[in-house]
């Protein structure tokens, strides 16, 4: 299968020329994984990155009594494990095939040899990696907790605020009292007893027209407000998810550090004894 179109869609290789992609494609190794099979575990020493050619990969943290913390699902054209290509550090997360999956494996030694022959390609890859690191740093440095309602309210236009005011007024006793008072006043003013020639006599055709226009305008304004409320709820749910995920990751780190501390303390006691 020609893997050049797939490589062209990979963000990490976005700056490479067609010639560079063709040269790199010839050095990739095809790996297949059955559904549920692990690609690597958190803490393993990494020496390769992977590009999803077909299937789906789940990236997650931990696998203990508390269950896995799923971080991301990756489909065709996505890549993972790239950090191990540039630093001999343990894997920061685990990867498992969700379905039968075909991966393109790029070994560290292969990439190193490729970049030695094509130094311009190194600059393109480093630029892409720096952008990803900048986005990650921005995400980690920002507070996960945020007031989604306040952020949306700050960016509302005058028409959005008007729709919210109309929706709030329509759902109150204030609107019922105003409409009832207006109806009673209109009927009273347009009776032949008070006015010899009322502008809108019974059956109050003009007043019915005004009520019809009012109802026609209320519907879209209320729906607009409800749609915006739905967006607020989804933004708030996303914020809650980020907070919970960040807390779970921090707890996982604390548990791992506590386990390492206990093992170190045990080794120290055994050494003294």
Phi, psi and omega in degrees: 000136179287116184264000182296314177302324178294315179297325181294334180274353181279125185298324181298330184254019186298328184273001183278148177282168178299324179294318178295319179297319179296319179294321181289322181300326182290345183253002178281149179248130180275127179236138179245142180226135177282160179302129181091350181280139180282142173270313172200164180254154173300131181098344176294148174283127185263144177222011182204154171247164186227145175241128182283115177270321180206144179101204184212140180238136176254128176260129185212166177248143171065163173194073182234201182297334181279355179090171180277150174253102182287130181257317187195146171252131185245132178251190181306136180093347178271159181225160180204164180080014186288335182295331180291345180285341188238003177199132183279074181238156177296156177299135181275351180204170178257159179226136181220143178285125177280319175235177172302125192229143174245124181243149170258118185263131177241110182284152179300316181297323179295315180294321180298317178293321180297317181288332175296323181279333184228078184297332179295328179295329180297320180296320180295318180291319179296324177297316180295318180296320180297324177294319179293320178295322179296319178295320179295316178298321178297320180292317183288328182281337180282151176289134178288323180281133179208158179268096184296323180296316182295321180296319179290320181298326182293336185255013180285141174275172181296326179292324177295317179295322178297317179298320179293320179295318179296316180296321179292320180294321182294336180262032182226161175293335180301316180295319180298317181293318180297314182294319179295318180294318179297318180296314180296317179296318180297315180296322181292317182293325186263026172271147181291344180290319182274327183234132181296322179226082183294144181293332182221076183291168176306133015267031173056060184296316181295320179295321176297324177295317178297319179295322178296318177296319180299316180295319181296326180280326182296319184304302180298323180295320179293318179297319177301316180294321179294320177297319179293324176295324176297319177295322177297317180295319179294320178295321179292321178295321178295320178297318178298320179297317180297319179297314181296319180296317180296321178295318180296318178296316179296320178296319178299319178295317179298318179297318180295317179294323177294320178297317179295323179295319179295319178295321178294319178296321179294317178297323179294319179293318179296324180292320180290326181280000000 
